[in-house]
């Protein structure tokens, strides 16, 4: 593809706009009416708690089923996303910029003093636009932060499934593609099965909603996390049986650490006396968990996330650095986030955090300070 054709492929079309709006409309309407558990969020500084409808798994399965039936009946093309990947990327980017602008304007005009909607304006335009002004802005009763991350994870799966359909259509389905698709499917399905755990993550409880999260959820997650699939669509990779087994082990270990650590933290926040690995938890200052994965290393869940990300790229072989963009980026992001988390926890917990660091000195990876 020459440069002119590449630039032309980025130009949004009305078809891509309609596809994107249909997706967001489905998530808003179906997410509001489908049954699901209502999970209370963490207690905010003003004593209030938001409540989240965790029906994402049903929402996802229904969407995939409807699209599958539609494709079987010839009403929709299973390869529609793969055929319009670049223009959908640019369309979503424009939408993210527009949404961030609206959030910025609404935040500046807000006079609400609740923890969720109180504006935090520094006066630095770039800072306020990037990090956001309000903690939990809503639209028509929908918590936008929770909604956007849900859209990003579902969008990632839809891209992957469309790329998979393209492979089948072109008769070039490889074991590498099957392995990559399987790992991603398990990971995404797991996310929605444990969707309530998202309500206690740092993004939900502490980050304000600005371009960083909007772009990250709507553009970065679906379009960069799927780079391996796009790469395998155009490059043939044959894996040995040993490579497949090793790749599966990396994914399995990463998944167990990632899910296990996040589950332990969530359960501890709900019930500080719940057993960890069959034993009463060790708690520092009555607030910080120092048992299980959280007694091995601070933010060991990041290690699990990195191993899972690596397992997505390993099916692509080692002939190109392109498929490894995601784990490399994630490594940089998580190191940066871990430093931010450390600073915030030190400020929030003070001497308790200092004591916790003595008990658990390792950061992300055991034996690493």
C-alpha positions in Angstrom: 0.0 0.0 0.0 1.5 3.3 -1.1 1.4 6.5 1.1 -1.5 8.0 -0.8 -3.6 4.9 -0.4 -2.6 4.6 3.2 -3.7 8.2 4.0 -7.0 7.5 2.0 -7.7 4.5 4.2 -7.6 6.7 7.3 -10.4 9.0 6.1 -13.6 8.3 8.0 -16.6 7.3 6.0 -20.3 7.5 6.9 -20.3 3.7 7.2 -17.6 3.8 9.9 -19.5 6.6 11.7 -22.7 4.5 11.7 -20.9 1.4 12.8 -19.3 3.2 15.7 -22.6 5.0 16.8 -24.5 1.7 16.5 -21.9 0.0 18.8 -22.1 2.8 21.4 -25.9 3.0 21.2 -26.2 -0.8 21.8 -23.9 -0.6 24.9 -25.9 2.3 26.3 -29.4 0.9 25.8 -28.7 -2.8 26.4 -26.4 -2.1 29.3 -29.2 -0.1 31.0 -31.9 -2.8 30.5 -30.2 -6.2 30.7 -30.3 -7.9 34.1 -27.1 -8.0 36.2 -25.8 -7.6 39.7 -25.7 -4.0 41.0 -22.3 -3.6 42.6 -21.6 -0.7 45.1 -18.3 1.1 44.4 -15.9 2.3 47.0 -16.9 4.9 49.5 -15.9 8.3 48.2 -14.5 11.2 50.3 -18.0 12.7 50.9 -19.4 9.3 52.1 -21.3 8.5 48.9 -21.0 5.4 46.8 -21.7 4.9 43.2 -23.5 1.7 42.0 -22.5 -0.2 38.9 -24.6 -2.6 36.8 -22.2 -5.5 36.2 -24.0 -7.1 33.3 -21.1 -6.9 30.9 -20.8 -10.6 30.2 -24.4 -10.9 29.2 -24.0 -7.7 27.1 -21.0 -9.1 25.3 -22.5 -12.6 24.6 -25.7 -11.1 23.3 -23.8 -8.7 21.0 -21.5 -11.5 19.6 -24.6 -13.7 19.2 -26.5 -11.1 17.3 -23.6 -10.3 15.1 -23.0 -14.0 14.5 -26.6 -14.6 13.4 -26.5 -11.5 11.3 -23.4 -12.7 9.6 -24.9 -16.1 9.0 -28.0 -14.6 7.5 -25.9 -12.2 5.3 -27.2 -9.1 7.1 -23.8 -8.0 8.2 -20.3 -8.8 7.0 -18.1 -10.6 9.6 -15.1 -8.9 8.1 -16.6 -5.4 8.2 -14.2 -4.2 10.9 -11.1 -5.8 9.4 -12.0 -4.3 6.1 -12.3 -0.8 7.6 -9.7 -0.9 10.4 -7.9 2.3 9.7 -10.9 4.4 9.1 -12.6 3.1 12.2 -9.4 4.0 14.1 -9.5 7.6 12.8 -13.3 7.8 13.4 -12.8 6.6 17.0 -10.0 9.0 17.6 -12.1 12.0 16.4 -14.9 10.8 18.6 -12.5 10.6 21.6 -11.4 14.2 21.0 -15.0 15.4 20.8 -16.0 13.6 24.0 -13.0 15.0 25.8 -13.9 18.5 24.7 -17.5 18.0 26.0 -16.2 16.6 29.3 -13.8 19.6 29.7 -16.6 22.1 29.1 -19.0 20.3 31.4 -16.4 20.1 34.1 -15.5 23.7 33.9 -19.2 24.7 34.2 -20.0 22.3 37.0 -20.9 23.8 40.4 -21.5 20.4 41.9 -19.6 19.8 45.1 -20.0 16.0 45.4 -16.9 13.9 45.2 -18.0 12.5 41.8 -18.7 15.8 40.0 -16.7 18.4 41.9 -14.5 20.1 39.3 -10.7 20.0 39.9 -9.3 22.8 37.8 -5.6 23.5 38.0 -5.6 26.3 35.5 -3.2 24.4 33.3 -5.2 23.7 30.1 -3.1 20.8 29.0 -3.1 19.2 32.4 -6.8 19.6 32.9 -7.7 18.3 29.4 -5.4 15.3 29.7 -6.2 14.2 33.3 -9.7 15.4 33.4 -11.7 17.6 35.7 -14.4 15.4 37.2 -14.0 12.0 38.9 -17.2 10.3 37.8 -19.1 12.3 35.1 -22.3 10.7 33.9 -24.6 11.0 30.9 -28.3 10.1 31.2 -27.5 8.1 34.3 -24.6 6.2 32.7 -21.2 6.3 34.5 -19.0 7.3 31.5 -15.7 6.0 33.0 -17.2 2.5 33.5 -19.0 2.7 30.1 -15.8 3.6 28.2 -13.6 0.9 29.5 -16.4 -1.6 28.8 -16.6 -0.3 25.2 -12.8 -0.7 24.8 -12.7 -4.3 26.0 -15.6 -5.3 23.8 -14.2 -3.4 20.8 -11.0 -5.3 21.2 -12.8 -8.6 20.9 -14.9 -7.5 18.0 -11.7 -6.5 16.1 -10.1 -9.8 16.8 -13.2 -11.8 15.7 -13.4 -9.8 12.5 -9.7 -10.4 11.8 -10.3 -14.1 12.5 -13.2 -14.1 10.0 -10.8 -12.4 7.5 -8.3 -15.2 8.0 -10.9 -17.9 7.4 -12.2 -16.0 4.3 -8.7 -15.9 2.9 -8.0 -19.5 3.9 -4.8 -18.6 5.8 -5.8 -19.5 9.4 -2.7 -20.6 11.3 -2.0 -22.1 14.6 -0.4 -18.9 15.6 -3.6 -17.0 15.0 -5.7 -19.6 16.8 -3.3 -19.3 19.8 -3.5 -15.5 19.9 -7.3 -15.5 19.5 -7.7 -18.1 22.2 -5.6 -16.2 24.8 -7.3 -12.9 24.0 -10.8 -14.5 24.2 -10.1 -16.0 27.6 -8.7 -12.8 28.9 -11.6 -10.6 27.7 -14.2 -13.2 28.8 -12.5 -13.3 32.2 -12.6 -9.5 32.4 -16.4 -9.4 32.0 -16.9 -12.5 34.2 -15.1 -10.6 37.0 -16.3 -7.2 35.9 -17.2 -6.1 39.4 -13.5 -6.2 40.3 -13.1 -3.2 38.0 -15.1 -1.1 40.5 -12.1 -1.2 43.0 -9.3 -0.4 40.5 -7.3 2.8 40.6 -8.8 4.0 37.3 -12.3 3.9 38.6 -11.7 5.1 42.2 -9.0 7.8 41.7 -8.4 8.9 38.1 -10.5 11.7 36.8 -12.0 11.3 33.3 -10.0 13.2 30.7 -8.4 12.5 27.4 -5.9 10.0 29.0 -8.7 7.6 30.0 -11.1 8.3 27.1 -8.4 7.8 24.5 -6.9 4.9 26.4 -10.3 3.1 26.6 -11.8 3.8 23.2 -8.7 3.9 21.0 -5.6 2.5 22.7 -7.1 -0.7 24.1 -9.0 -2.0 21.0 -6.7 -0.8 18.3 -3.2 -1.4 19.8 -4.0 -4.5 21.9 -5.1 -6.1 18.6 -1.9 -5.4 16.7 -0.7 -9.0 16.9 -3.9 -10.1 15.1 -3.4 -7.6 12.3 0.2 -8.6 12.0 -0.6 -12.3 11.8 -3.3 -11.6 9.2 -0.5 -10.4 6.8 2.4 -12.6 8.0 2.7 -16.3 8.2 4.3 -17.8 11.3 4.7 -21.5 12.0 5.2 -22.5 15.6 6.8 -25.7 16.9 5.0 -27.8 19.4 7.6 -26.8 22.1 6.9 -23.1 21.3 3.2 -23.6 21.6 3.6 -25.3 25.0 5.9 -22.6 26.3 3.5 -19.9 25.1 0.7 -21.6 26.9 2.7 -21.8 30.1 3.5 -18.0 29.9 -0.1 -17.2 29.5 -1.3 -19.6 32.3 1.3 -18.3 34.8 0.5 -14.7 33.9 -3.2 -15.2 34.1 -3.0 -16.9 37.5 -0.9 -14.1 39.0 -3.0 -11.3 37.4 -6.4 -12.7 38.3 -5.3 -14.1 41.6 -3.8 -10.8 42.8 -6.7 -8.7 41.6 -9.2 -11.1 43.2 -7.4 -11.1 46.5 -7.4 -7.3 46.6 -11.0 -7.0 45.7 -12.1 -9.6 48.2 -10.0 -8.0 51.0 -11.7 -4.6 50.4 -15.1 -6.2 50.7 -14.2 -8.4 53.6 -10.9 -7.7 55.4 -11.2 -11.0 57.3 -11.6 -13.3 54.3 -9.0 -16.1 54.1 -6.1 -15.7 51.8 -4.7 -19.0 50.5 -6.5 -20.7 53.4 -5.1 -18.5 56.1 -6.2 -15.3 57.9 -4.8 -12.3 56.0 -1.8 -10.3 57.3 -2.9 -6.7 57.5 -0.6 -3.6 58.0 -2.2 -0.8 60.0 -5.6 -2.4 59.6 -5.7 -1.2 55.9 -3.0 -2.7 53.7 -3.0 -6.4 52.7 0.4 -8.1 53.1 -0.7 -11.7 52.4 -1.0 -13.8 49.2 0.3 -12.2 46.1 0.4 -8.9 47.9 2.8 -10.3 50.5 5.2 -11.4 47.7 5.6 -8.0 45.9 3.8 -4.7 45.7 1.6 -4.7 42.6 2.4 -8.3 41.7 -0.7 -8.1 39.5 1.3 -5.9 37.1 3.7 -8.8 36.7 0.8 -11.1 35.7 -0.5 -8.5 33.3 2.9 -8.2 31.6 3.2 -12.0 31.2 -0.2 -12.2 29.7 0.6 -9.4 27.3 3.8 -11.2 26.3 1.8 -14.4 25.6 -0.3 -12.4 23.1 2.9 -11.5 21.2 4.8 -14.8 21.3 2.6 -16.5 18.7 4.0 -14.0 16.2 7.5 -15.3 16.5 10.6 -13.1 16.8 11.1 -11.9 13.2 9.7 -8.5 13.9 9.4 -6.1 16.9 6.0 -4.9 15.7 3.9 -7.5 17.4 5.7 -6.8 20.7 4.6 -3.2 20.8 1.8 -4.0 23.3 4.0 -5.7 26.0 6.7 -3.1 25.6 4.2 -0.2 25.9 2.6 -2.0 28.8 5.9 -2.4 30.6 6.6 1.3 30.3 3.0 2.2 31.4 3.0 0.0 34.4 6.4 1.1 35.6 5.1 4.7 35.4 1.8 3.9 37.0 3.5 1.9 39.8 5.6 5.0 40.6 2.5 7.2 40.7 0.7 4.6 42.9 3.7 4.5 45.3 3.7 8.3 45.6 -0.1 8.4 46.2 -0.1 5.6 48.7 2.8 7.2 50.6 0.8 10.4 50.8 -2.4 8.7 51.8 -1.2 6.1 54.3 2.0 7.8 55.6 3.7 5.7 58.3 1.5 2.7 57.5 2.9 2.7 54.0 6.4 2.9 55.3 5.7 -0.1 57.5 4.2 -2.0 54.6 7.3 -1.4 52.5 9.4 -3.0 55.2 7.2 -6.1 55.2 6.9 -6.2 51.4 10.1 -4.6 50.0 9.8 -5.9 46.4 8.1 -3.9 43.6 6.1 -5.8 40.9 8.8 -8.6 40.6 10.1 -10.4 43.7 13.7 -9.3 44.6 13.4 -6.1 42.7 13.3 -2.9 44.8 
